[in-house]
Amino acid sequence: MSDLVSIESIGIEDGQLVRAIGEIDLSNVAEVLSAVISAVPHDAALVVLDLSDVTYLDSAGISMLFKLAERLGYSRQPLRLVVPPDSPIRAVLELTNLTSVIPVVESIRS
């Protein structure tokens, strides 16, 4: 994985929790997408992508999130994003209207 971001994955009761830590940009977006897809079992009923510790997300990262939701949708695996209100990437998600396509919650417990 890139020096800019790391991916962790944990099975949860109703699916798979995947946590990204660091920066997601054009230089590593393909690696991030591949790592997230690889981390999700085919039988996961829900995929929760925790972006709480992502400090930077550019337009390539936004595009990757749309692609990820679409790809998981083919397998009937809904995607939910975790992004706290005070996150540095929250405004970008709202400005790009991503929040109307992919549900965004404030914490893993939401």
The first five atom37 places (N, CA, C, CB, O) and aatype in JSON, in Angstrom:
{
  "aatype": [12, 15, 3, 10, 19, 15, 9, 6, 15, 9, 7, 9, 6, 3, 7, 5, 10, 19, 1, 0, 9, 7, 6, 9, 3, 10, 15, 2, 19, 0, 6, 19, 10, 15, 0, 19, 9, 15, 0, 19, 14, 8, 3, 0, 0, 10, 19, 19, 10, 3, 10, 15, 3, 19, 16, 18, 10, 3, 15, 0, 7, 9, 15, 12, 10, 13, 11, 10, 0, 6, 1, 10, 7, 18, 15, 1, 5, 14, 10, 1, 10, 19, 19, 14, 14, 3, 15, 14, 9, 1, 0, 19, 10, 6, 10, 16, 2, 10, 16, 15, 19, 9, 14, 19, 19, 6, 15, 9, 1, 15],
  "atom_mask": [
    [1, 1, 1, 1, 1],
    [1, 1, 1, 1, 1],
    [1, 1, 1, 1, 1],
    [1, 1, 1, 1, 1],
    [1, 1, 1, 1, 1],
    [1, 1, 1, 1, 1],
    [1, 1, 1, 1, 1],
    [1, 1, 1, 1, 1],
    [1, 1, 1, 1, 1],
    [1, 1, 1, 1, 1],
    [1, 1, 1, 0, 1],
    [1, 1, 1, 1, 1],
    [1, 1, 1, 1, 1],
    [1, 1, 1, 1, 1],
    [1, 1, 1, 0, 1],
    [1, 1, 1, 1, 1],
    [1, 1, 1, 1, 1],
    [1, 1, 1, 1, 1],
    [1, 1, 1, 1, 1],
    [1, 1, 1, 1, 1],
    [1, 1, 1, 1, 1],
    [1, 1, 1, 0, 1],
    [1, 1, 1, 1, 1],
    [1, 1, 1, 1, 1],
    [1, 1, 1, 1, 1],
    [1, 1, 1, 1, 1],
    [1, 1, 1, 1, 1],
    [1, 1, 1, 1, 1],
    [1, 1, 1, 1, 1],
    [1, 1, 1, 1, 1],
    [1, 1, 1, 1, 1],
    [1, 1, 1, 1, 1],
    [1, 1, 1, 1, 1],
    [1, 1, 1, 1, 1],
    [1, 1, 1, 1, 1],
    [1, 1, 1, 1, 1],
    [1, 1, 1, 1, 1],
    [1, 1, 1, 1, 1],
    [1, 1, 1, 1, 1],
    [1, 1, 1, 1, 1],
    [1, 1, 1, 1, 1],
    [1, 1, 1, 1, 1],
    [1, 1, 1, 1, 1],
    [1, 1, 1, 1, 1],
    [1, 1, 1, 1, 1],
    [1, 1, 1, 1, 1],
    [1, 1, 1, 1, 1],
    [1, 1, 1, 1, 1],
    [1, 1, 1, 1, 1],
    [1, 1, 1, 1, 1],
    [1, 1, 1, 1, 1],
    [1, 1, 1, 1, 1],
    [1, 1, 1, 1, 1],
    [1, 1, 1, 1, 1],
    [1, 1, 1, 1, 1],
    [1, 1, 1, 1, 1],
    [1, 1, 1, 1, 1],
    [1, 1, 1, 1, 1],
    [1, 1, 1, 1, 1],
    [1, 1, 1, 1, 1],
    [1, 1, 1, 0, 1],
    [1, 1, 1, 1, 1],
    [1, 1, 1, 1, 1],
    [1, 1, 1, 1, 1],
    [1, 1, 1, 1, 1],
    [1, 1, 1, 1, 1],
    [1, 1, 1, 1, 1],
    [1, 1, 1, 1, 1],
    [1, 1, 1, 1, 1],
    [1, 1, 1, 1, 1],
    [1, 1, 1, 1, 1],
    [1, 1, 1, 1, 1],
    [1, 1, 1, 0, 1],
    [1, 1, 1, 1, 1],
    [1, 1, 1, 1, 1],
    [1, 1, 1, 1, 1],
    [1, 1, 1, 1, 1],
    [1, 1, 1, 1, 1],
    [1, 1, 1, 1, 1],
    [1, 1, 1, 1, 1],
    [1, 1, 1, 1, 1],
    [1, 1, 1, 1, 1],
    [1, 1, 1, 1, 1],
    [1, 1, 1, 1, 1],
    [1, 1, 1, 1, 1],
    [1, 1, 1, 1, 1],
    [1, 1, 1, 1, 1],
    [1, 1, 1, 1, 1],
    [1, 1, 1, 1, 1],
    [1, 1, 1, 1, 1],
    [1, 1, 1, 1, 1],
    [1, 1, 1, 1, 1],
    [1, 1, 1, 1, 1],
    [1, 1, 1, 1, 1],
    [1, 1, 1, 1, 1],
    [1, 1, 1, 1, 1],
    [1, 1, 1, 1, 1],
    [1, 1, 1, 1, 1],
    [1, 1, 1, 1, 1],
    [1, 1, 1, 1, 1],
    [1, 1, 1, 1, 1],
    [1, 1, 1, 1, 1],
    [1, 1, 1, 1, 1],
    [1, 1, 1, 1, 1],
    [1, 1, 1, 1, 1],
    [1, 1, 1, 1, 1],
    [1, 1, 1, 1, 1],
    [1, 1, 1, 1, 1],
    [1, 1, 1, 1, 1],
    [1, 1, 1, 1, 1]
  ],
  "atom_positions": [
    [[0.85, -1.18, 0.0], [0.0, 0.0, 0.0], [0.89, 1.24, 0.0], [-0.96, 0.0, 1.23], [2.04, 1.19, 0.43]],
    [[0.36, 2.31, -0.47], [1.06, 3.6, -0.57], [1.5, 4.11, 0.8], [0.16, 4.63, -1.25], [0.92, 3.76, 1.82]],
    [[2.54, 4.93, 0.79], [2.98, 5.57, 2.02], [1.95, 6.58, 2.53], [4.33, 6.27, 1.8], [1.95, 6.94, 3.71]],
    [[1.07, 7.03, 1.65], [0.09, 8.05, 2.01], [-1.13, 7.51, 2.75], [-0.36, 8.77, 0.79], [-1.77, 8.24, 3.51]],
    [[-1.46, 6.24, 2.54], [-2.69, 5.68, 3.11], [-2.49, 4.23, 3.49], [-3.86, 5.81, 2.11], [-1.71, 3.51, 2.87]],
    [[-3.2, 3.82, 4.53], [-3.23, 2.4, 4.88], [-4.69, 1.97, 4.99], [-2.47, 2.13, 6.22], [-5.57, 2.78, 5.28]],
    [[-4.92, 0.69, 4.75], [-6.27, 0.13, 4.77], [-6.29, -1.01, 5.78], [-6.71, -0.38, 3.36], [-5.42, -1.88, 5.77]],
    [[-7.28, -0.99, 6.66], [-7.51, -2.06, 7.63], [-8.92, -2.59, 7.42], [-7.3, -1.56, 9.1], [-9.81, -1.84, 7.03]],
    [[-9.12, -3.86, 7.68], [-10.43, -4.46, 7.48], [-10.78, -5.37, 8.65], [-10.47, -5.25, 6.16], [-9.94, -6.14, 9.13]],
    [[-12.02, -5.27, 9.11], [-12.5, -6.06, 10.24], [-13.91, -6.53, 9.93], [-12.46, -5.22, 11.57], [-14.75, -5.75, 9.48]],
    [[-14.18, -7.8, 10.18], [-15.54, -8.3, 10.05], [-16.4, -7.74, 11.17], [0.0, 0.0, 0.0], [-15.98, -7.71, 12.32]],
    [[-17.6, -7.3, 10.83], [-18.55, -6.82, 11.83], [-19.83, -7.64, 11.7], [-18.84, -5.29, 11.65], [-19.99, -8.41, 10.76]],
    [[-20.71, -7.45, 12.66], [-21.92, -8.26, 12.74], [-22.7, -8.35, 11.43], [-22.82, -7.71, 13.81], [-23.11, -9.44, 11.03]],
    [[-22.89, -7.23, 10.77], [-23.72, -7.23, 9.57], [-22.93, -7.01, 8.28], [-24.77, -6.17, 9.69], [-23.51, -6.67, 7.25]],
    [[-21.62, -7.19, 8.32], [-20.85, -7.01, 7.1], [-19.37, -6.86, 7.33], [0.0, 0.0, 0.0], [-18.78, -7.6, 8.11]],
    [[-18.78, -5.88, 6.66], [-17.33, -5.67, 6.73], [-17.05, -4.19, 6.96], [-16.63, -6.17, 5.43], [-17.61, -3.33, 6.28]],
    [[-16.19, -3.92, 7.92], [-15.73, -2.56, 8.18], [-14.34, -2.42, 7.59], [-15.73, -2.24, 9.71], [-13.43, -3.17, 7.92]],
    [[-14.19, -1.44, 6.71], [-12.9, -1.16, 6.1], [-12.52, 0.26, 6.5], [-12.93, -1.33, 4.53], [-13.29, 1.2, 6.3]],
    [[-11.33, 0.41, 7.08], [-10.89, 1.72, 7.56], [-9.71, 2.21, 6.72], [-10.49, 1.64, 9.06], [-8.73, 1.5, 6.52]],
    [[-9.83, 3.44, 6.23], [-8.73, 4.09, 5.5], [-8.12, 5.13, 6.42], [-9.23, 4.74, 4.15], [-8.83, 5.87, 7.1]],
    [[-6.78, 5.18, 6.43], [-6.07, 6.12, 7.28], [-5.03, 6.83, 6.42], [-5.4, 5.41, 8.5], [-4.16, 6.19, 5.83]],
    [[-5.13, 8.16, 6.33], [-4.15, 8.93, 5.58], [-4.78, 9.79, 4.5], [0.0, 0.0, 0.0], [-5.83, 10.4, 4.71]],
    [[-4.14, 9.82, 3.33], [-4.58, 10.66, 2.21], [-4.93, 9.79, 1.01], [-3.48, 11.69, 1.83], [-4.23, 8.83, 0.69]],
    [[-6.02, 10.16, 0.34], [-6.43, 9.46, -0.88], [-6.42, 10.49, -2.01], [-7.85, 8.79, -0.73], [-7.15, 11.47, -1.99]],
    [[-5.56, 10.23, -3.0], [-5.45, 11.15, -4.13], [-5.12, 10.38, -5.41], [-4.37, 12.23, -3.86], [-5.08, 9.15, -5.41]],
    [[-4.9, 11.1, -6.46], [-4.65, 10.5, -7.77], [-3.49, 9.5, -7.73], [-4.36, 11.59, -8.78], [-3.49, 8.52, -8.48]],
    [[-2.5, 9.75, -6.88], [-1.33, 8.88, -6.86], [-1.59, 7.5, -6.28], [-0.24, 9.54, -6.08], [-0.83, 6.56, -6.55]],
    [[-2.65, 7.35, -5.49], [-2.89, 6.05, -4.84], [-4.32, 5.53, -4.95], [-2.52, 6.15, -3.42], [-4.65, 4.5, -4.35]],
    [[-5.16, 6.23, -5.68], [-6.58, 5.88, -5.73], [-6.82, 4.46, -6.29], [-7.33, 6.9, -6.56], [-7.72, 3.76, -5.82]],
    [[-6.06, 4.05, -7.26], [-6.24, 2.7, -7.81], [-5.89, 1.64, -6.77], [-5.38, 2.51, -9.08], [-6.57, 0.62, -6.66]],
    [[-4.81, 1.88, -6.03], [-4.42, 0.96, -4.96], [-5.48, 0.89, -3.86], [-3.08, 1.38, -4.36], [-5.79, -0.19, -3.36]],
    [[-6.04, 2.03, -3.5], [-7.06, 2.08, -2.46], [-8.3, 1.3, -2.9], [-7.43, 3.53, -2.12], [-8.83, 0.49, -2.14]],
    [[-8.76, 1.55, -4.11], [-9.93, 0.83, -4.62], [-9.69, -0.67, -4.61], [-10.28, 1.3, -6.04], [-10.54, -1.43, -4.15]],
    [[-8.55, -1.09, -5.1], [-8.21, -2.5, -5.13], [-8.15, -3.09, -3.73], [-6.88, -2.7, -5.84], [-8.64, -4.2, -3.49]],
    [[-7.55, -2.37, -2.8], [-7.43, -2.86, -1.42], [-8.79, -2.98, -0.75], [-6.53, -1.93, -0.61], [-9.03, -3.94, -0.02]],
    [[-9.66, -2.01, -0.99], [-11.0, -2.07, -0.38], [-11.79, -3.23, -0.97], [-11.76, -0.74, -0.6], [-12.4, -4.0, -0.23]],
    [[-11.78, -3.38, -2.28], [-12.5, -4.48, -2.93], [-11.97, -5.82, -2.43], [-12.36, -4.4, -4.48], [-12.75, -6.73, -2.14]],
    [[-10.65, -5.95, -2.31], [-10.04, -7.2, -1.84], [-10.4, -7.5, -0.39], [-8.53, -7.13, -1.99], [-10.45, -8.67, 0.0]],
    [[-10.63, -6.47, 0.4], [-10.92, -6.64, 1.82], [-12.36, -7.05, 2.1], [-10.61, -5.37, 2.54], [-12.68, -7.44, 3.23]],
    [[-13.22, -6.98, 1.1], [-14.64, -7.25, 1.3], [-14.98, -8.66, 0.84], [-15.49, -6.21, 0.56], [-14.86, -8.97, -0.34]],
    [[-15.41, -9.51, 1.78], [-15.83, -10.86, 1.37], [-17.08, -10.79, 0.49], [-16.11, -11.74, 2.62], [-17.89, -9.86, 0.6]],
    [[-17.24, -11.77, -0.38], [-18.38, -11.79, -1.3], [-19.71, -11.91, -0.58], [-18.23, -12.93, -2.28], [-20.75, -11.53, -1.12]],
    [[-19.7, -12.44, 0.65], [-20.95, -12.63, 1.37], [-21.25, -11.52, 2.37], [-20.92, -13.94, 2.09], [-22.19, -11.64, 3.16]],
    [[-20.47, -10.43, 2.37], [-20.74, -9.32, 3.28], [-22.04, -8.64, 2.89], [-19.57, -8.29, 3.26], [-22.22, -8.23, 1.75]],
    [[-22.96, -8.54, 3.85], [-24.27, -7.93, 3.57], [-24.19, -6.41, 3.5], [-25.27, -8.34, 4.64], [-25.06, -5.77, 2.89]],
    [[-23.17, -5.83, 4.11], [-23.0, -4.37, 4.17], [-21.51, -4.07, 4.2], [-23.72, -3.76, 5.41], [-20.73, -4.81, 4.8]],
    [[-21.12, -3.0, 3.54], [-19.73, -2.55, 3.59], [-19.72, -1.15, 4.19], [-19.07, -2.56, 2.16], [-20.35, -0.23, 3.67]],
    [[-18.99, -1.01, 5.29], [-18.84, 0.28, 5.95], [-17.41, 0.74, 5.72], [-19.18, 0.19, 7.49], [-16.47, 0.09, 6.16]],
    [[-17.26, 1.85, 5.03], [-15.94, 2.42, 4.77], [-15.74, 3.59, 5.71], [-15.79, 2.86, 3.27], [-16.37, 4.64, 5.57]],
    [[-14.86, 3.4, 6.68], [-14.59, 4.41, 7.68], [-13.5, 5.36, 7.17], [-14.17, 3.76, 9.03], [-12.34, 4.98, 7.03]],
    [[-13.91, 6.6, 6.9], [-12.99, 7.62, 6.41], [-12.67, 8.64, 7.51], [-13.59, 8.33, 5.19], [-12.21, 9.75, 7.21]],
    [[-12.92, 8.28, 8.75], [-12.7, 9.2, 9.87], [-11.27, 9.7, 9.96], [-13.07, 8.54, 11.17], [-11.03, 10.83, 10.37]],
    [[-10.32, 8.86, 9.57], [-8.91, 9.22, 9.66], [-8.29, 9.58, 8.31], [-8.13, 8.08, 10.27], [-7.07, 9.56, 8.15]],
    [[-9.14, 9.91, 7.33], [-8.64, 10.38, 6.04], [-8.53, 11.9, 6.13], [-9.58, 9.94, 4.85], [-9.51, 12.59, 6.43]],
    [[-7.34, 12.4, 5.88], [-7.08, 13.84, 6.04], [-7.14, 14.61, 4.73], [-5.73, 14.04, 6.66], [-7.19, 15.84, 4.74]],
    [[-7.13, 13.89, 3.6], [-7.18, 14.55, 2.3], [-7.85, 13.62, 1.3], [-5.74, 14.94, 1.81], [-7.57, 12.42, 1.26]],
    [[-8.74, 14.18, 0.5], [-9.45, 13.42, -0.53], [-9.65, 14.34, -1.72], [-10.83, 12.87, 0.0], [-10.35, 15.34, -1.61]],
    [[-9.03, 14.01, -2.86], [-9.19, 14.86, -4.04], [-10.28, 14.32, -4.95], [-7.85, 14.98, -4.8], [-10.99, 13.38, -4.59]],
    [[-10.41, 14.9, -6.12], [-11.49, 14.5, -7.04], [-11.34, 13.06, -7.51], [-11.51, 15.43, -8.26], [-12.34, 12.4, -7.78]],
    [[-10.12, 12.56, -7.6], [-9.92, 11.15, -7.96], [-10.47, 10.25, -6.85], [-8.4, 10.86, -8.21], [-11.02, 9.18, -7.13]],
    [[-10.31, 10.67, -5.61], [-10.86, 9.92, -4.48], [-12.38, 9.92, -4.48], [0.0, 0.0, 0.0], [-13.0, 8.9, -4.19]],
    [[-12.96, 11.06, -4.81], [-14.43, 11.15, -4.9], [-14.92, 10.21, -6.0], [-14.88, 12.61, -5.19], [-15.88, 9.46, -5.79]],
    [[-14.29, 10.25, -7.15], [-14.65, 9.36, -8.25], [-14.53, 7.89, -7.84], [-13.77, 9.64, -9.47], [-15.38, 7.07, -8.19]],
    [[-13.48, 7.57, -7.09], [-13.29, 6.21, -6.62], [-14.44, 5.76, -5.71], [-11.96, 6.09, -5.88], [-14.86, 4.61, -5.78]],
    [[-14.94, 6.66, -4.87], [-16.05, 6.31, -3.99], [-17.32, 6.01, -4.79], [-16.3, 7.44, -2.98], [-18.05, 5.08, -4.46]],
    [[-17.59, 6.81, -5.83], [-18.73, 6.53, -6.7], [-18.57, 5.17, -7.38], [-18.89, 7.65, -7.76], [-19.51, 4.39, -7.45]],
    [[-17.36, 4.88, -7.89], [-17.09, 3.6, -8.55], [-17.23, 2.44, -7.57], [-15.69, 3.59, -9.16], [-17.78, 1.39, -7.92]],
    [[-16.74, 2.62, -6.36], [-16.84, 1.59, -5.34], [-18.29, 1.27, -5.02], [-16.1, 2.01, -4.08], [-18.67, 0.1, -4.94]],
    [[-19.1, 2.3, -4.84], [-20.53, 2.09, -4.56], [-21.21, 1.36, -5.71], [-21.23, 3.44, -4.3], [-22.02, 0.46, -5.49]],
    [[-20.87, 1.75, -6.93], [-21.45, 1.09, -8.1], [-21.04, -0.38, -8.17], [-21.03, 1.82, -9.39], [-21.87, -1.26, -8.38]],
    [[-19.76, -0.62, -7.98], [-19.24, -1.99, -8.06], [-19.83, -2.88, -6.97], [-17.73, -1.98, -7.95], [-20.21, -4.02, -7.24]],
    [[-19.91, -2.37, -5.74], [-20.52, -3.14, -4.66], [-22.01, -3.35, -4.9], [-20.29, -2.44, -3.32], [-22.57, -4.38, -4.52]],
    [[-22.64, -2.37, -5.52], [-24.06, -2.47, -5.84], [-24.38, -3.64, -6.76], [0.0, 0.0, 0.0], [-25.44, -4.24, -6.65]],
    [[-23.46, -3.96, -7.67], [-23.65, -5.11, -8.55], [-23.77, -6.4, -7.75], [-22.5, -5.21, -9.55], [-24.45, -7.34, -8.17]],
    [[-23.1, -6.45, -6.61], [-23.13, -7.63, -5.74], [-24.17, -7.49, -4.63], [-21.75, -7.87, -5.13], [-24.24, -8.32, -3.72]],
    [[-24.97, -6.45, -4.71], [-25.98, -6.16, -3.7], [-25.37, -6.02, -2.31], [-27.04, -7.25, -3.68], [-25.88, -6.54, -1.32]],
    [[-24.26, -5.31, -2.27], [-23.57, -5.0, -1.03], [-23.6, -3.48, -0.85], [-22.09, -5.54, -1.04], [-22.76, -2.78, -1.41]],
    [[-24.56, -2.97, -0.09], [-24.63, -1.52, 0.08], [-23.39, -0.97, 0.78], [-25.87, -1.15, 0.87], [-22.78, -1.63, 1.62]],
    [[-23.04, 0.24, 0.4], [-21.88, 0.94, 0.97], [-22.38, 2.06, 1.87], [-20.96, 1.49, -0.15], [-23.29, 2.81, 1.51]],
    [[-21.76, 2.17, 3.03], [-22.02, 3.27, 3.95], [-20.67, 3.88, 4.31], [-22.81, 2.79, 5.24], [-19.71, 3.16, 4.57]],
    [[-20.6, 5.2, 4.32], [-19.37, 5.9, 4.68], [-19.48, 6.45, 6.1], [-19.08, 7.04, 3.68], [-20.54, 6.9, 6.52]],
    [[-18.37, 6.41, 6.82], [-18.3, 7.03, 8.14], [-17.38, 8.24, 8.01], [-17.77, 6.02, 9.24], [-16.19, 8.12, 7.74]],
    [[-17.97, 9.42, 8.21], [-17.21, 10.68, 8.13], [-17.76, 11.62, 9.2], [-17.31, 11.33, 6.68], [-18.89, 12.11, 9.08]],
    [[-16.97, 11.88, 10.24], [-17.44, 12.79, 11.29], [-17.7, 14.2, 10.74], [-16.41, 12.86, 12.43], [-17.1, 14.59, 9.74]],
    [[-18.58, 14.95, 11.39], [-18.9, 16.3, 10.91], [-17.7, 17.24, 10.87], [-19.97, 16.91, 11.78], [-17.67, 18.16, 10.05]],
    [[-16.73, 17.02, 11.74], [-15.57, 17.91, 11.78], [-14.4, 17.41, 10.93], [-15.11, 18.09, 13.21], [-13.3, 17.95, 11.0]],
    [[-14.64, 16.39, 10.13], [-13.6, 15.83, 9.27], [-13.2, 16.83, 8.19], [-14.09, 14.52, 8.63], [-14.05, 17.55, 7.67]],
    [[-11.9, 16.88, 7.84], [-11.46, 17.79, 6.78], [-12.02, 17.43, 5.4], [-9.96, 17.81, 6.72], [-11.97, 18.25, 4.49]],
    [[-12.55, 16.21, 5.23], [-13.08, 15.83, 3.92], [-14.6, 15.92, 3.84], [-12.65, 14.41, 3.59], [-15.18, 15.71, 2.78]],
    [[-15.26, 16.24, 4.94], [-16.73, 16.26, 4.97], [-17.3, 17.27, 3.96], [-17.23, 16.61, 6.38], [-18.25, 16.95, 3.24]],
    [[-16.74, 18.45, 3.89], [-17.26, 19.49, 2.98], [-17.14, 19.05, 1.52], [-16.5, 20.81, 3.18], [-18.04, 19.32, 0.72]],
    [[-16.05, 18.38, 1.18], [-15.86, 17.9, -0.2], [-16.95, 16.89, -0.56], [-14.46, 17.25, -0.36], [-17.49, 16.93, -1.67]],
    [[-17.28, 16.0, 0.36], [-18.33, 15.0, 0.09], [-19.68, 15.67, -0.13], [-18.43, 14.0, 1.25], [-20.44, 15.27, -1.01]],
    [[-19.97, 16.7, 0.67], [-21.24, 17.39, 0.53], [-21.29, 18.26, -0.73], [-21.49, 18.26, 1.75], [-22.32, 18.32, -1.4]],
    [[-20.19, 18.92, -1.07], [-20.15, 19.76, -2.27], [-20.3, 18.97, -3.55], [-18.85, 20.54, -2.31], [-20.87, 19.46, -4.53]],
    [[-19.8, 17.74, -3.55], [-19.88, 16.9, -4.75], [-21.18, 16.1, -4.82], [-18.69, 15.95, -4.8], [-21.4, 15.34, -5.76]],
    [[-22.05, 16.28, -3.82], [-23.34, 15.61, -3.77], [-23.21, 14.1, -3.56], [-24.12, 15.89, -5.03], [-24.16, 13.35, -3.8]],
    [[-22.05, 13.66, -3.14], [-21.83, 12.24, -2.89], [-22.76, 11.74, -1.78], [-20.37, 11.98, -2.51], [-23.19, 10.58, -1.81]],
    [[-23.07, 12.6, -0.82], [-23.91, 12.2, 0.3], [-25.33, 11.86, -0.11], [-23.94, 13.3, 1.32], [-26.05, 11.21, 0.66]],
    [[-25.75, 12.28, -1.29], [-27.09, 11.91, -1.76], [-27.09, 10.55, -2.46], [-27.64, 12.98, -2.72], [-28.15, 9.96, -2.69]],
    [[-25.91, 10.05, -2.8], [-25.78, 8.76, -3.48], [-25.36, 7.66, -2.51], [-24.77, 8.87, -4.63], [-25.86, 6.54, -2.58]],
    [[-24.43, 7.98, -1.6], [-23.91, 7.02, -0.64], [-24.24, 7.54, 0.76], [-22.35, 6.82, -0.81], [-23.88, 8.67, 1.11]],
    [[-24.93, 6.74, 1.57], [-25.24, 7.19, 2.93], [-23.96, 7.48, 3.72], [-26.08, 6.12, 3.68], [-22.99, 6.72, 3.67]],
    [[-23.98, 8.59, 4.45], [-22.84, 8.98, 5.26], [-23.34, 9.13, 6.7], [-22.19, 10.31, 4.74], [-24.32, 9.82, 6.97]],
    [[-22.64, 8.47, 7.6], [-22.96, 8.56, 9.02], [-21.79, 9.21, 9.75], [-23.29, 7.16, 9.62], [-20.67, 9.24, 9.23]],
    [[-22.05, 9.71, 10.96], [-21.03, 10.45, 11.7], [-20.07, 9.56, 12.47], [-21.69, 11.38, 12.64], [-18.94, 9.98, 12.76]],
    [[-20.5, 8.34, 12.81], [-19.63, 7.44, 13.55], [-20.0, 6.0, 13.21], [-19.73, 7.7, 15.07], [-21.05, 5.74, 12.63]],
    [[-19.14, 5.08, 13.57], [-19.4, 3.67, 13.3], [-20.66, 3.21, 14.01], [-18.2, 2.81, 13.72], [-21.35, 2.31, 13.53]],
    [[-20.96, 3.79, 15.13], [-22.13, 3.38, 15.92], [-23.43, 3.98, 15.41], [-21.93, 3.77, 17.34], [-24.49, 3.65, 15.94]],
    [[-23.37, 4.84, 14.4], [-24.59, 5.48, 13.87], [-25.43, 4.51, 13.09], [-24.23, 6.67, 12.99], [-26.49, 4.89, 12.57]]
  ]
}
